[in-house]
């Protein structure tokens, strides 16, 4: 692999991972994922490494997610086979981070989107700053929150996670804390000092010395209309409730949702409801997201969404089906059906397996 895409360093008792593609806002490549899997495995067995730190190079952010231009080319040229392999390894990395035997500190500074959430929000010590802008914007490109996004957002307070998932909104540090996707607020200009402290101090002690009171969360302040509008299991009803909330922010949310892929919206909502109702473990949610992802590689909207947003940049995607009414229950259910021998199988490693994630009779609003 190009050796400068991700950098590894040891300082004292600290193992440091630096994503090093600043011109691409540190977007993940398969080579970066493989390198992180290998190094984290090595450091897990190294008694001299007490803590791991994840951060991004440059001023723009930790990570803007996966390289969606590469995904688009793979879909067009080869039906998405390389992307499926990438996701399989990426999701294993997400699982490893969530169960890492040592403190895993993530500096969630600047942009943290999609796959960037997967390598940070599953860590043990998640730090946001005044510059944090986090989001799971997948519905904008005709896709569904993955890298454990359904697991994280289903557990958010009230319906705030549903709002974040369907709108794909960029959230500031205070909102990320409210959602439960981060733990601590630290001023951006103190991150380097915190990193230095982590070289010798425990993660708990070092972070405690630098943590600050976060500003108020606007998402928390808007819980009344958010919880009411998004309580429905039907996307159309959610939009109707937003329109009648008599709140400018709610009306804006409705406009935003109506511009997204109808298929992605309905599958996202179903995935969130299912993850919450079944209290899925992260690995079970990743298995579910992998099923969905492979079905979206075969469909229209994911390819079309990337084309409209990134390739041609006309911002006029031609969704098919074009409305949520035209997305049938059978279409949604098909996205969750077993992949057979192609199953990711992370949930099979759990000691207490849960029911298979392709049973959706509980919900009728899709």
C-alpha positions in Angstrom: 0.0 0.0 0.0 1.1 3.6 -0.3 2.8 3.9 3.0 1.7 7.5 3.6 -2.1 6.9 3.6 -2.2 6.0 7.3 0.7 6.6 9.7 1.5 4.7 12.9 3.7 6.0 15.7 4.6 5.0 19.2 5.1 7.7 21.8 5.6 6.5 25.4 2.7 4.2 26.2 0.6 5.6 23.4 0.0 4.1 19.9 -1.0 6.8 17.5 -2.9 6.3 14.2 -3.0 9.2 11.8 -5.3 9.1 8.8 -3.1 10.9 6.2 -5.1 11.8 3.1 -5.8 15.5 4.0 -6.7 16.5 0.5 -9.5 13.9 0.6 -10.5 14.7 4.1 -8.8 11.4 5.0 -11.3 9.3 3.1 -10.8 5.6 3.8 -9.3 3.2 1.3 -9.1 -0.6 1.5 -5.4 -0.3 2.1 -5.9 1.9 5.1 -8.5 -0.4 6.6 -6.2 -3.4 6.2 -3.3 -1.5 7.7 -5.4 -0.5 10.7 -6.7 -4.0 11.3 -3.1 -5.3 11.3 -1.7 -2.6 13.6 -4.5 -2.7 16.1 -4.1 -6.5 16.3 -0.4 -6.0 16.9 -0.9 -3.4 19.6 -3.6 -5.4 21.3 -0.9 -7.9 22.2 1.8 -5.4 23.0 2.0 -4.7 26.7 4.0 -1.5 26.1 1.0 0.1 24.4 -1.5 1.1 27.0 -3.7 3.5 24.9 -4.5 4.0 21.2 -5.3 7.4 19.7 -7.1 7.9 16.4 -6.8 11.3 14.6 -6.8 12.8 11.2 -4.1 14.8 9.3 -4.9 18.4 8.1 -7.3 21.0 9.3 -10.5 19.8 7.6 -11.5 16.7 9.7 -10.9 13.3 11.0 -12.5 11.4 8.1 -15.1 12.1 5.4 -16.0 8.4 5.1 -15.3 6.0 2.3 -14.0 7.0 -1.2 -17.4 7.2 -3.0 -15.9 8.0 -6.3 -14.0 4.7 -6.2 -17.3 3.0 -5.1 -19.1 4.5 -8.1 -16.4 3.3 -10.5 -16.5 -0.2 -9.0 -20.3 -0.3 -9.4 -20.2 0.8 -13.0 -17.2 -1.4 -14.0 -17.6 -4.5 -11.9 -21.0 -4.5 -10.2 -19.5 -3.4 -6.8 -17.5 -6.6 -6.0 -14.5 -4.6 -4.7 -16.8 -2.4 -2.6 -18.4 -5.5 -1.0 -15.0 -6.8 0.0 -14.1 -3.4 1.3 -17.2 -3.2 3.5 -16.6 -6.7 4.9 -13.1 -5.6 6.1 -14.3 -2.2 7.2 -17.1 -3.6 9.3 -14.7 -6.0 11.0 -12.6 -3.0 11.8 -15.6 -1.3 13.4 -16.3 -4.4 15.5 -12.6 -4.6 16.6 -12.7 -1.0 17.7 -15.8 -1.5 19.7 -14.3 -4.5 21.6 -10.8 -3.3 21.7 -9.1 -4.4 25.0 -7.3 -1.1 25.6 -8.6 2.5 25.7 -9.2 3.8 22.2 -9.3 7.6 22.1 -10.8 9.2 19.0 -10.4 12.9 18.2 -13.6 13.6 16.3 -12.4 17.1 15.2 -13.7 18.7 12.0 -15.7 16.6 9.5 -16.6 13.1 10.7 -18.8 11.5 8.1 -20.0 8.0 7.3 -17.0 5.7 7.6 -15.4 8.3 9.8 -18.1 7.6 12.4 -17.3 3.9 12.2 -13.7 4.4 13.2 -14.4 6.8 16.0 -17.9 6.5 17.5 -17.3 2.8 18.5 -14.3 3.7 20.6 -14.1 3.9 24.4 -13.1 7.6 24.7 -14.8 9.8 22.0 -13.8 13.5 21.9 -15.6 16.2 20.0 -14.6 19.9 19.7 -16.2 23.2 18.7 -15.2 22.4 15.1 -16.9 19.0 14.9 -19.3 18.4 12.1 -20.6 14.8 12.2 -23.1 13.2 9.9 -24.4 10.0 8.4 -25.5 11.6 5.0 -26.1 8.3 3.2 -29.7 8.9 2.2 -28.4 11.9 0.1 -26.6 9.5 -2.1 -29.3 6.8 -2.2 -27.8 4.7 0.6 -28.4 3.7 4.2 -26.3 4.5 7.3 -23.8 1.7 7.8 -20.5 1.1 9.8 -22.8 0.5 12.7 -24.8 3.7 12.2 -28.1 2.0 12.6 -26.9 0.6 15.9 -25.7 4.0 17.2 -28.7 6.1 16.0 -31.3 3.6 17.1 -30.0 4.0 20.7 -30.1 7.8 20.6 -32.5 9.6 22.9 -36.1 9.7 21.7 -36.3 10.1 18.0 -33.3 12.3 17.6 -31.4 9.4 15.9 -34.2 8.9 13.4 -34.1 12.6 12.6 -30.3 12.5 12.1 -30.5 9.4 9.9 -33.3 10.5 7.6 -32.1 14.1 7.1 -28.4 13.3 7.0 -27.8 16.5 8.9 -24.3 17.7 9.9 -24.3 17.9 13.7 -22.1 20.0 15.9 -20.2 18.6 18.9 -23.0 19.4 21.4 -25.5 17.5 19.2 -23.1 14.6 18.8 -22.9 14.4 22.6 -26.7 14.5 22.9 -27.0 11.6 20.4 -24.6 9.5 22.5 -22.1 9.2 19.7 -19.4 11.0 21.8 -18.4 11.3 25.4 -16.3 14.4 25.9 -16.0 18.0 24.7 -12.4 19.4 24.5 -11.3 22.7 22.8 -9.7 22.1 19.5 -6.6 24.0 20.3 -6.0 21.6 23.3 -6.0 18.4 21.4 -2.2 18.3 20.9 -1.7 18.8 24.6 -4.2 16.0 25.3 -2.3 13.8 22.9 0.9 14.5 24.8 -0.7 13.7 28.1 -1.9 10.4 26.8 1.7 9.3 26.2 2.1 8.7 29.9 -1.2 9.1 31.7 -4.2 6.8 31.6 -6.9 7.8 29.1 -9.4 8.4 31.9 -7.0 10.8 33.8 -5.8 12.6 30.7 -9.2 13.3 29.2 -10.6 14.3 32.6 -8.0 17.1 32.8 -8.9 18.6 29.4 -12.6 18.1 29.2 -14.9 21.2 29.2 -18.6 21.9 29.5 -20.1 21.7 26.0 -22.4 24.4 24.6 -26.2 23.6 24.6 -27.4 21.2 22.1 -30.0 22.5 19.6 -31.1 19.0 18.9 -31.9 18.5 22.6 -33.9 21.7 22.6 -36.0 20.5 19.6 -36.9 17.2 21.1 -40.6 18.0 21.4 -41.4 18.3 17.7 -38.7 15.7 16.8 -40.0 13.0 19.1 -43.6 13.6 17.9 -42.9 13.7 14.2 -40.5 10.8 14.0 -42.4 8.5 16.2 -44.3 7.1 13.2 -43.1 4.0 11.3 -44.1 5.5 8.0 -41.9 8.0 6.1 -44.9 9.7 4.6 -46.6 10.3 8.0 -43.3 11.6 9.4 -43.2 14.2 6.6 -46.8 15.1 7.3 -46.2 15.6 11.0 -43.2 17.8 10.2 -45.2 19.9 7.9 -47.9 20.5 10.6 -45.5 21.1 13.5 -45.5 24.9 12.8 -41.8 25.1 13.4 -39.4 26.4 10.7 -36.8 23.8 11.6 -39.4 21.0 11.2 -40.5 22.4 7.8 -36.8 22.5 6.7 -36.4 18.8 7.8 -39.4 17.9 5.7 -37.9 19.6 2.6 -34.6 17.8 3.2 -36.2 14.4 3.6 -38.3 14.8 0.5 -35.2 15.3 -1.6 -33.7 12.0 -0.5 -33.9 8.6 -2.1 -37.4 7.1 -1.3 -36.0 3.6 -1.1 -33.1 4.6 1.1 -35.5 6.5 3.4 -37.8 3.5 3.9 -35.1 1.0 4.3 -33.2 3.3 6.8 -36.3 3.8 8.9 -37.0 0.0 9.0 -33.4 -0.7 9.9 -33.5 1.7 12.8 -36.8 0.3 14.1 -35.6 -3.2 13.8 -32.3 -2.5 15.5 -34.1 -0.8 18.4 -36.9 -3.4 18.8 -34.5 -6.3 18.8 -31.8 -4.5 20.8 -29.2 -5.7 18.3 -25.6 -6.0 19.2 -23.2 -4.0 17.0 -22.1 -7.1 15.1 -25.7 -8.0 14.3 -26.4 -4.5 13.1 -23.3 -4.7 10.9 -24.5 -8.0 9.4 -27.8 -6.4 8.7 -26.2 -3.3 7.1 -24.0 -5.6 4.9 -27.1 -7.3 3.6 -28.7 -4.0 2.8 -25.5 -2.6 1.3 -25.1 -5.5 -1.2 -28.7 -5.1 -2.3 -28.1 -1.4 -2.8 -25.1 -2.1 -5.0 -27.4 -4.1 -7.2 -30.1 -1.3 -7.4 -30.4 2.1 -9.0 -30.4 4.7 -6.3 -26.9 4.3 -4.8 -25.2 4.6 -8.1 -27.5 7.5 -9.2 -27.0 9.3 -5.9 -23.3 9.3 -6.2 -23.5 10.4 -9.9 -25.7 13.3 -9.0 -23.8 14.5 -6.0 -20.2 13.8 -6.9 -19.6 12.7 -10.5 -21.8 15.0 -12.6 -22.7 17.3 -9.7 -26.0 18.3 -11.2 -27.7 17.6 -7.8 -30.7 16.2 -9.7 -30.8 12.5 -8.9 -33.4 10.4 -10.7 -34.7 8.1 -8.0 -36.4 4.9 -9.0 -39.0 4.4 -7.5 -39.6 8.1 -7.4 -41.8 8.3 -4.3 -42.1 6.5 -1.0 -45.6 5.4 -2.0 -44.1 3.4 -4.9 -41.6 1.7 -2.6 -43.5 -1.5 -1.5 -43.1 -3.5 1.6 -41.7 -6.4 -0.5 -39.0 -4.1 -1.9 -38.0 -3.1 1.6 -38.1 -6.6 3.0 -35.9 -7.9 0.1 -33.1 -5.6 1.3 -32.9 -7.5 4.6 -33.2 -11.1 3.3 -30.3 -13.5 4.0 -27.3 -13.5 1.7 -26.8 -17.2 2.1 -23.1 -18.0 1.7 -22.3 -14.3 1.3 -23.4 -13.5 4.8 -20.8 -11.4 6.7 -21.4 -13.5 9.9 -20.0 -11.1 12.5 -23.1 -11.9 14.7 -22.2 -15.6 14.7 -19.2 -14.8 16.9 -21.4 -13.6 19.7 -22.0 -16.0 22.7 -25.7 -15.2 22.8 -27.0 -15.2 19.2 -30.2 -13.3 18.5 -33.0 -14.1 16.1 -32.2 -13.8 12.4 -32.5 -10.2 11.1 -34.8 -10.8 8.2 -38.1 -11.0 10.1 -40.1 -7.8 9.7 -43.7 -8.6 10.4 -43.5 -6.5 13.6 -43.6 -3.3 11.5 -46.4 -2.4 9.0 -45.5 1.1 8.2 -42.8 0.5 5.6 
